[in-house]
């Protein structure tokens, strides 16, 4: 008798949508989404994690525990070029020690080989054909692109919406539809429909609004809960937010190739500094050159690659006279502390802008 | 009638207030302990300030800053509620227009503000750890049996400060006990602590920041002459400590309240009203947000802390 598979994976932003669609279209199995991340998730994860591990580990583990409690029996994890590379082994061990029964799959993003995954997926769904797998693969790739494009637009404009909540409501509808697609055709029509709807949301955006770029470690960048909803806080102050890092960028873009980012990061870097540290340097330089008003660098407490890039960011800040604010997030981060620092950062950007304006008028 | 503006800075350890007029002159000032009860502290503060003012003076706008700025601002119906970094910068430049670096060590936070032409161009604030702030010093003073106000003069007596490992408050304390047990003199230990506070500050908060003159040192710890001396030795430049250094935050917020141009007559009798806060966990979803409700004479005036609409009242 075969067991019914219930597949689960950790949350990161809204990427549960493409992953769920992909799993549904290829594995012929049920999906058991972990509940949305809340304080409880983090508490659960923290309780069973080593204290000094970086905070994404704790969130992931919390997600797994909540999913297992809801009946999941297949867990998926990825890996990367830093401590992230050890996540899956350690998490599997911790969960087994807690007495849970499950299958564990590790998909490593650094060696991105679709055919290898095909073999893995076939283990769960023997009926899976290579054609179907590749089609689903293409679909998820496109779906992520649509999702990221939608979010980019929101990030740039949500601070200027005229009616509170317009963008959030539209985003919710968009997600509900996006998760149901099966064919490229469906995706295309959703993409066209929502691009149009997005443009129709009334905004009042001044030409010289404050613009802030966010760089740093990928998990805290992409999971808003883990950064105390930093982007939302900025938007509330009427700031346009730019973020280069998203899944489309990390998995599919050519710019992310090390040779390219290193070229962008010149003259500040000549060698790789681990994980996505080079991207942080490269993007900070790009943001500075584009005349952004400020940069915020965020990382989990103890994230070595991002610590490596901080002295270089300080140099960029000095060379381009652009202020950079640094945050480290952990399971102990005080939200009030983050808000105070953001408020001061906003005041500072406003004062600088005001001064520059006066200076320009004089000269 | 003279127009005046009230600025209140409610910090973790102390509550400060000033009343200023249109030309930034201080008409009344008071510094007292918060003692974990910001509402009572502000009531006492208002009482003290009122006795210093003559009837001719009318307070037209109120500003609040410090960690209890929101609570106190709500209660007083403040025109300006701002973070302490901005408030300190504004307050300091009103007295020292050419200041380039502001070093600030308060009860639980420490910050560095870099100024250029009277505006903030960069700042940093301690994030993960409070080692080397005022509460650390005051608890160590207690341990050594010295009054915190005498701490600085005690440090000056020393000619060879003891090395104290002050990266972490708890370990600093064990190191301090250890050094005392093996026979280091008390004044050397005190001087060593002052040095350790300064090194910790420069290595953490001040890391990577260009410290340029004029340098102003303020916040509660600036009253400790031992720490000021240690700063001067370490930076190699003169460090200015203003006699009103502890009032810069409330001075700044009073100026911001005045510049807000929103005016409303302020009634000092607010100190006799009954204010109450109730804190509870929402429990409507697993975020369990801690929501705070503020009541004036039993009537709900504001609430905060909810992450989603479930917690809205």
Interface residues (C-beta under 8 A of the other chain):
Chain A: X35 X38 X39 X40 X41 X301 X311 X314 X317 X318 X321 X323 X326 X327 X328 X330 X332 X336 X337 X340 X341 X343 X344 X347 X348 X351 X352 X354 X355
Chain B: X67 X82 X83 X84 X85 X86 X117 X119 X120 X121 X122 X123 X124 X125 X127 X128 X208 X210 X285 X286 X287 X288
